[in-house]
Amino acid sequence: MNKDITIYNHQTYQKMKDCLPAGEWQEEYDFVEFIYKDYKCEILRNGFGALCGYVYTPEDHPLYEKIEMGDNRIDCHWGLTYASWYFGEKDGKIGFDCAHLDDLVPLRSRENRDFLGGQFPETYRNIDYVIDQCCNIVDQLKVKEHE
């Protein structure tokens, strides 16, 4: 991770850690807020132990409340899976999750391997990976600011 980010909040939730099996996720934060190129970003660990990344689109951005889940104008890990306005929120939050077929998800990893017969290699998407993906979204949004 070589991005110029400013982390201003991070937390670890011990109850979450107690539920997860051993792995590198035990040493990571479960919630991180940071700024990259004046965009607010968040990372949150979901109930299965996978990380999710979010970027807040500013109200004056031409794509504010116009980006949809699965929108191909924004490229990120398996595509966008969250857009806050679908849920009646007015904060411009878009995001993605790291709980897909080839992702190692701490609380369901073994279940996936058994169900799929080991067909898909799983990779844990760590905090550095998710920060990079959030920064990638911001870089794309910056390009589209004046379109």
Secondary structure, DSSP 8 states (H G I E B T S, - for coil): -----EEEEEE--HHHHHHS-SSGGGGS-SEEEEEETTEEEEEEE-TTS-EEEEEE--TTSTTTTT--TT-TTS--TTS--EEGGGGT--S-EEEEES-STTB--TTTHHHHHHHHTT-S--B---HHHHHHHHHHHHHHHHHGGG-
